[in-house]
Amino acid sequence: HILVIDAEDFCPYCKKFKTDVANGYKGDIPLHFRFATQLDGLQLKTPTWATPTILLLQDGKEVFGRQGYMNPEQFYFLLGKFKLGDSEAFNVAFEENTDARFCKQYEIFKNTPDGVFVDKLSGAVLFDTRDRFDSGSGWLSFTKAVDGAVIEKPDNSYGMKRTEIRAKVSGIHLGHVFDDGPNGKPRYCINATVLDFVPR
C-alpha cells in the first residue's frame, strides 16, 4: 500500500501532491490518504507529524518513508524501487536500459488478446493492441501511442540520433520511436518489462 499522511487542517503541499501526483495515479498498488490519528496497527519508522508524509507499506510494515512533498519524478522513482526492486524493469525505467531481444515479457505480450498496455508504475494507458504490429525486431512495436500518453525527447547517446519515448505521467523510459513502421507510419519500439497488459 501507498499511504499518504494528510493534514486535518489546510496543507498547501498536501493539495499540491494530490494535484501533481495522486490524481494521475492509477497503479495497482492502492494509494490511501489518512490522518496521523488513523494509523493504528502499522509498524512505522518515519515520524508522521509532517504533511504530506509518503509511506510505502508491505503487510502493514513500512518499507520506505519520506516526509514532505514529492514531485512526480521523486514519487515514481521511490515507487519503482518499492515495486520493481533490483530488476531489468527498474534498469529500463530509470537507467534507460533496453530489454534483451525476444525477452520473456516480450514473448508473453506479443500475442495478447485485444486490450491496452499500461505503465507498470502509474497505471496510465500507453499503447493499444490495435496499433501493435510484428516488426521482427524482438521488441514490442506500435504505429502510435495513445493520445497524450507519452513525451518525446532527443537522444544522442552512443553516437546515434534517436528520439526517446517516456511515459508522460511517471516519466519512465519506454523505448524509442523510428520512422520505419508499416505504410510510412512510425515504429514505436517499446520495452515490454515496463508495461502491464489490461484486456479490453
Phi and psi in degrees as a GROMACS rama.xvg file:
@    title "Ramachandran Plot"
@    xaxis  label "Phi"
@    yaxis  label "Psi"
@TYPE xy
-104.367  122.178  ILE-2
-118.048  125.334  LEU-3
-112.724  120.425  VAL-4
-78.8398  116.865  ILE-5
-97.8853  163.883  ASP-6
-94.1158  141.205  ALA-7
-75.2988  -24.8429  GLU-8
-104.012  179.543  ASP-9
-64.0993  134.682  PHE-10
-137.103  108.054  CYS-11
-60.8  -33.1584  PRO-12
-77.0991  -26.4817  TYR-13
-66.3914  -45.3358  CYS-14
-61.5152  -42.2153  LYS-15
-64.7891  -40.5011  LYS-16
-62.9842  -41.335  PHE-17
-61.4273  -45.236  LYS-18
-67.0538  -46.9827  THR-19
-79.8661  -31.3027  ASP-20
-124.576  -62.0671  VAL-21
-62.0751  -39.3947  ALA-22
-65.5851  -25.478  ASN-23
-96.6329  -1.75414  GLY-24
-84.9058  126.137  TYR-25
-132.36  25.5256  LYS-26
-69.5778  172.512  GLY-27
-88.858  -2.04346  ASP-28
-93.4777  118.252  ILE-29
-60.2504  138.894  PRO-30
-113.702  125.929  LEU-31
-125.503  146.732  HIS-32
-104.732  132.293  PHE-33
-141.115  157.727  ARG-34
-86.5049  159.102  PHE-35
-60.9631  -21.6836  ALA-36
-82.0861  -0.447696  THR-37
-114.932  33.0868  GLN-38
-114.861  22.345  LEU-39
-58.7599  140.513  ASP-40
86.1587  2.01961  GLY-41
-102.098  146.003  LEU-42
-99.3367  100.348  GLN-43
-115.355  144.568  LEU-44
-106.458  -33.5273  LYS-45
-80.0817  131.129  THR-46
-59.1263  145.643  PRO-47
-111.261  17.0544  THR-48
-78.6399  -23.5277  TRP-49
-86.8567  142.827  ALA-50
-127.596  136.097  THR-51
-78.092  153.319  PRO-52
-119.105  128.868  THR-53
-104.386  124.37  ILE-54
-122.688  134.603  LEU-55
-107.97  121.584  LEU-56
-117.514  142.309  LEU-57
-129.791  122.193  GLN-58
53.3049  41.3928  ASP-59
76.1769  6.73415  GLY-60
-114.824  135.249  LYS-61
-68.4899  129.339  GLU-62
-104.324  -42.5987  VAL-63
-135.327  146.332  PHE-64
-144.691  145.261  GLY-65
-148.626  122.594  ARG-66
-83.46  139.534  GLN-67
96.6177  170.169  GLY-68
-60.244  141.428  TYR-69
-124.677  133.992  MET-70
-80.3378  169.924  ASN-71
-55.3044  -41.3712  PRO-72
-60.5747  -45.4505  GLU-73
-65.9952  -43.9619  GLN-74
-61.9909  -48.0188  PHE-75
-73.0375  -27.3182  TYR-76
-66.2355  -44.0432  PHE-77
-64.557  -43.3681  LEU-78
-64.1974  -36.5169  LEU-79
-62.6227  -42.5805  GLY-80
-62.1393  -40.0182  LYS-81
-69.1854  -48.8574  PHE-82
-84.9112  -40.0441  LYS-83
-96.177  -25.6685  LEU-84
59.6114  -150.011  GLY-85
-87.4201  89.8453  ASP-86
-143.603  167.027  SER-87
-61.3361  -39.0534  GLU-88
-60.4407  -42.391  ALA-89
-63.5579  -43.0607  PHE-90
-64.3691  -36.7515  ASN-91
-68.2392  -48.529  VAL-92
-63.4599  -42.4055  ALA-93
-115.231  -12.457  PHE-94
-121.151  13.6169  GLU-95
55.9523  29.6328  GLU-96
-70.9845  175.367  ASN-97
-128.321  137.065  THR-98
-56.7956  150.892  ASP-99
-63.9229  147.276  ALA-100
-59.975  140.953  ARG-101
54.8643  37.4882  PHE-102
-66.0856  168.674  CYS-103
-57.337  -43.6321  LYS-104
-66.9104  -36.4544  GLN-105
-60.8111  -45.4658  TYR-106
-61.7192  -33.8678  GLU-107
-71.681  -40.7095  ILE-108
-88.3237  -14.0683  PHE-109
-71.3277  -21.8331  LYS-110
-129.571  35.5527  ASN-111
-65.2819  163.187  THR-112
-68.4765  -177.015  PRO-113
-59.6276  134.903  ASP-114
168.773  -159.752  GLY-115
-131.407  154.482  VAL-116
-103.754  131.276  PHE-117
-118.476  157.836  VAL-118
-60.2997  125.401  ASP-119
-60.2969  -23.9691  LYS-120
-100.388  -51.5565  LEU-121
-86.8879  -20.5948  SER-122
80.9008  0.253435  GLY-123
-67.0598  139.304  ALA-124
-71.7362  129.297  VAL-125
-115.558  -45.8339  LEU-126
-139.023  154.29  PHE-127
-115.995  141.232  ASP-128
-61.1998  -24.272  THR-129
-64.9532  -20.3112  ARG-130
-104.972  5.78471  ASP-131
-84.2648  145.666  ARG-132
-146.212  161.316  PHE-133
-91.9461  106.501  ASP-134
-86.9359  -10.7381  SER-135
75.6791  5.98903  GLY-136
-83.9897  -20.3502  SER-137
92.6484  5.23374  GLY-138
-127.015  153.059  TRP-139
-59.5019  136.899  LEU-140
-129.584  136.382  SER-141
-135.741  150.951  PHE-142
-83.3994  -16.4473  THR-143
-162.282  163.615  LYS-144
-97.0231  164.113  ALA-145
-62.3392  139.9  VAL-146
-52.0459  126.766  ASP-147
75.1836  7.52742  GLY-148
-89.0524  -22.6242  ALA-149
-129.442  162.489  VAL-150
-123.031  149.729  ILE-151
-108.147  140.394  GLU-152
-136.665  142.252  LYS-153
-64.456  140.342  PRO-154
-133.386  108.166  ASP-155
-107.032  21.0939  ASN-156
-70.5744  157.721  SER-157
57.6427  27.549  TYR-158
70.9641  15.967  GLY-159
-114.568  152.51  MET-160
-103.678  107.567  LYS-161
-131.836  170.185  ARG-162
-116.283  116.081  THR-163
-81.5687  146.793  GLU-164
-114.17  127.162  ILE-165
-123.879  152.179  ARG-166
-71.642  132.71  ALA-167
-66.0257  -41.845  LYS-168
-73.3029  -53.0402  VAL-169
-91.6429  -21.7129  SER-170
79.581  4.52957  GLY-171
-72.6729  153.04  ILE-172
-71.96  131.639  HIS-173
-111.578  -36.0254  LEU-174
159.216  -144.161  GLY-175
-138.931  160.637  HIS-176
-117.036  136.367  VAL-177
-123.622  166.569  PHE-178
-101.42  25.3697  ASP-179
-114.978  32.9669  ASP-180
-77.2963  179.312  GLY-181
-69.2971  143.756  PRO-182
54.3104  39.3334  ASN-183
76.3243  6.82753  GLY-184
-86.699  164.372  LYS-185
-70.4889  163.161  PRO-186
-121.065  106.99  ARG-187
-82.8449  111.06  TYR-188
-98.8321  106.677  CYS-189
-121.534  137.359  ILE-190
-74.9013  125.931  ASN-191
-72.1548  -27.7024  ALA-192
-68.4983  -16.7807  THR-193
-99.415  10.345  VAL-194
-115.555  156.498  LEU-195
-122.203  156.417  ASP-196
-110.024  136.918  PHE-197
-125.796  116.776  VAL-198
-62.8273  148.727  PRO-199
